[in-house]
């Protein structure tokens, strides 16, 4: 691999794919290194200490072994649990986190009521509570924590009953925008939209994350070639991960197994 702008990403699984796609569009000349920590999936059931430990290990690998310039924490749970520690421990690396687009929803709402769809750990985090207080303090914010939904998305097993279980909460609540508060959720954005109806705006944070990543690149005057390459790693089973890459990204890429 020639010297080039290198962007590292990690998530507990395939959730960061939507963010990966947006970053690739925004920075087509960058080399992107994506790690799916599937051996420890899902992060939402892990303690904060466990998530911080995994985030530190993956960051160290991306930094020391792969030589990345920027790391995108492509996971809401890892962001609220570990991002502040990562920035403190690795001041030489630029980090971009993943948080629900509450600010966008609050700015766009006409009814004054917005929804946030997230994991229980993110819902209970001080990080998200402060985010809502800062950007939507005067709005009616309805939060739906969805235990088990991430697991079903990772397996590709989201039925109409699953949607009903997790989204019925928002029916007839007068919300007009919904912030997706887990990186896995954009993978079923079409299904969410279909269930809730066209009158509710579904807000995916991925475009904003890509924009922030590009802003960092421009500010640091990092160079990239005309066309970058993508490299995928998993701490789980390569064959299963490869099939998800093909399904969601339409790429025939063989991932590498990562032991850490």
Secondary structure, 3 states (H helix, E strand, C coil): CCCCCEEEEEECCCCCHHHHHHHHHHCCCCEEEEEECHHHCCHHHCCHHHHHHHHHHHHHHHHHHCCCCEEEECCHHHHHHHHHHHHHHCCCCEEECCCCCHHHHHHHCCCCEEEEEECHHHHCCHHHHHHHHHHHCCCEEEEEECCCHHHHHHHCCCCHHHHHHHHHHHCCCCCCEEEEECCCHHHHHHHHHHHHCCCCEEECCHHHHHHHHHHHHHHHCCCCCCCCCEEEEECCCHHHHHHHHHHHHCCCCCCEECCC
